[in-house]
Amino acid sequence: MARRVVGEGMRSYYDQRAAEYDDWWLGRGVFAGRPRPGWSDEVEALVAVLRGLAPAHTLDVACGTGYLTRELPGEVVALDQSDAMVAATSERLPEVRVVQGDAVPLPFGDGEFERVFTGHFYGHLLAGERERFLEEARRVGGELVVVDSARREGVPAEEHQQRVLNDGSRHTVYKRFFEPDELVAELGGGETLHAGRWFVAVLS
């Protein structure tokens, strides 16, 4: 059986973060005073891109609280390793099948989906983990849509960040930032759906 990706520290961090995860999207809590010019407009633009995809039987890997899951057209199955994230998505989207499970190995059959989607997950994978995830994504689905953080001036391609949750706990998180063309190439080809200051979205 394939080994899991993402270490226990990262898993624990996202489980603890579930209750406050949407603050990042909505600019609340610790993000309320953080300068993020154009953020809200770009979130709206990203949502419009996702809504504009052709409807498809879609697997959302690392769905989090379901913030982007709800924008995916077609029949959607949502997956996350975190019990707290699964509970949040189930509450937000009671009509969606939400599964607690790992990205590697994915608990689904070969070719079970037309599309695999993942938002702000791929950029947390280490070298070696990325390839294994892509193999699994290609195994269970046809096309792959990846949304992640854009590289901008003053931001490195990768870093280990120190993140603090509302309870004061500190967590080390590995994070990558992407140029759209580089991400397309890394995924083996495709097209850029969105290229902004804050987000990139790629269809492969």
C-alpha positions in Angstrom: 0.0 0.0 0.0 1.2 3.5 -0.8 2.6 5.6 2.1 0.6 8.6 3.1 1.7 12.1 2.3 1.9 15.1 4.6 3.4 14.7 8.1 1.6 14.4 11.4 2.4 18.0 12.3 0.7 19.4 9.2 -2.3 17.1 9.7 -2.7 18.3 13.3 -2.3 21.9 12.3 -5.2 21.7 9.7 -7.4 19.8 12.1 -6.9 22.5 14.7 -7.4 25.3 12.1 -10.7 24.1 10.8 -12.8 26.4 13.0 -11.0 29.5 11.8 -10.0 28.4 8.3 -12.5 30.6 6.5 -11.1 33.7 8.2 -8.3 33.4 5.6 -10.7 33.6 2.7 -12.9 36.3 4.3 -10.3 38.5 5.8 -11.5 38.0 9.4 -9.7 37.4 12.7 -5.9 37.6 12.4 -6.3 38.4 8.7 -8.5 41.5 9.2 -5.5 43.9 9.5 -3.2 42.2 7.1 -2.6 44.2 3.9 -3.8 42.1 1.0 -4.5 44.6 -1.9 -7.1 43.3 -4.3 -7.7 40.1 -2.3 -11.5 40.1 -2.2 -11.8 41.0 -5.9 -9.5 38.2 -6.8 -11.3 35.7 -4.7 -14.4 36.6 -6.7 -12.5 36.2 -9.9 -11.3 32.8 -8.9 -14.8 31.7 -7.9 -16.0 32.8 -11.3 -13.4 30.7 -13.0 -14.4 27.6 -11.1 -18.1 28.2 -11.7 -17.3 28.5 -15.4 -15.9 24.9 -15.7 -17.9 22.4 -17.5 -20.0 20.3 -15.1 -18.2 17.0 -14.3 -18.2 14.2 -11.8 -15.5 15.7 -9.6 -13.3 14.7 -6.6 -12.2 17.6 -4.4 -9.0 16.5 -2.6 -8.2 18.3 0.6 -11.6 20.1 0.5 -11.0 21.9 3.8 -14.2 23.6 4.9 -15.8 23.3 1.5 -15.2 27.0 0.7 -14.3 26.3 -2.9 -16.0 22.9 -3.1 -19.4 24.6 -3.3 -18.3 26.4 -6.5 -17.5 23.2 -8.5 -20.1 22.4 -11.1 -21.4 18.9 -11.4 -21.6 16.0 -9.0 -18.9 16.5 -6.4 -17.3 14.1 -3.8 -15.2 15.9 -1.2 -12.3 14.4 0.6 -10.2 15.5 3.6 -7.9 13.8 6.1 -9.2 16.0 8.9 -12.3 15.0 10.9 -12.9 18.6 11.7 -12.7 19.7 8.1 -15.0 16.9 7.0 -17.5 18.0 9.7 -17.3 21.6 8.5 -17.8 20.7 4.8 -20.7 18.3 5.7 -22.4 21.1 7.6 -21.9 23.6 4.8 -22.8 21.2 1.9 -25.2 18.6 3.2 -26.0 17.5 -0.4 -22.4 16.6 -1.0 -20.8 13.2 -0.2 -17.9 14.0 2.1 -15.3 11.4 2.8 -12.6 11.3 5.5 -9.4 9.8 3.9 -6.0 10.4 2.5 -4.8 11.9 -0.8 -2.3 9.0 -1.1 -3.6 6.5 -1.6 -7.0 7.9 -2.7 -9.8 5.6 -1.5 -11.4 5.4 -4.9 -11.3 3.2 -8.0 -9.5 3.7 -11.2 -11.2 6.2 -13.5 -14.0 6.9 -11.0 -14.1 10.6 -11.6 -14.0 12.9 -14.7 -12.1 15.6 -12.8 -9.9 15.8 -9.8 -9.7 19.3 -8.1 -7.5 20.4 -5.3 -7.2 23.9 -3.7 -4.2 24.9 -1.7 -3.0 21.4 -1.1 -0.5 20.7 -3.8 1.7 23.5 -2.6 2.2 21.8 0.7 3.6 18.6 -0.8 7.3 17.9 -0.5 9.4 16.5 -3.3 8.5 12.9 -3.7 5.1 13.5 -2.3 4.0 15.5 -5.3 4.7 12.8 -7.8 2.8 10.2 -5.7 -0.2 12.5 -5.4 -0.2 13.2 -9.2 -0.1 9.4 -9.9 -3.1 8.9 -7.7 -5.0 11.9 -9.2 -4.4 10.6 -12.7 -5.4 7.1 -11.6 -8.8 8.0 -10.3 -9.7 10.9 -12.6 -9.4 12.4 -16.0 -8.5 16.1 -15.9 -6.8 17.8 -13.0 -7.5 21.3 -11.7 -5.0 22.8 -9.2 -5.6 26.1 -7.4 -2.7 27.4 -5.3 -0.8 30.5 -4.2 0.8 32.7 -6.7 4.4 33.7 -6.5 4.8 37.5 -6.4 7.6 39.9 -5.8 9.4 39.3 -2.5 7.9 35.9 -2.1 10.2 32.9 -2.4 9.4 29.8 -4.4 9.2 27.8 -1.2 9.6 28.3 2.5 8.8 26.8 5.9 6.4 29.2 7.5 5.7 29.8 11.2 1.9 30.0 11.6 0.0 31.0 14.7 -3.6 30.0 15.4 -6.1 31.9 17.4 -5.3 29.8 20.5 -1.7 30.9 20.3 -0.3 27.6 19.2 2.6 27.7 16.7 3.0 25.4 13.7 5.6 25.0 11.0 4.1 24.7 7.6 5.9 23.9 4.3 4.6 26.1 1.5 5.3 26.7 -2.2 4.3 29.6 -4.4 3.8 29.2 -8.2 4.3 30.9 -11.5 1.4 29.6 -13.7 3.7 28.4 -16.6 5.9 26.5 -14.1 2.9 24.8 -12.5 1.6 23.8 -15.9 4.9 22.3 -16.8 5.2 20.5 -13.5 1.8 18.9 -14.0 2.8 17.6 -17.4 1.1 20.2 -19.6 -2.3 22.0 -19.7 -3.5 25.5 -19.5 -3.7 28.4 -17.1 -7.2 29.2 -16.0 -6.3 32.1 -13.6 -3.1 34.0 -13.1 -3.3 36.7 -10.4 -1.4 38.4 -7.6 -2.7 35.9 -5.0 -3.9 32.8 -6.8 -3.1 30.6 -9.8 -5.4 28.0 -11.3 -4.3 25.4 -13.8 -6.1 22.7 -15.8 -4.0 19.7 -16.7 
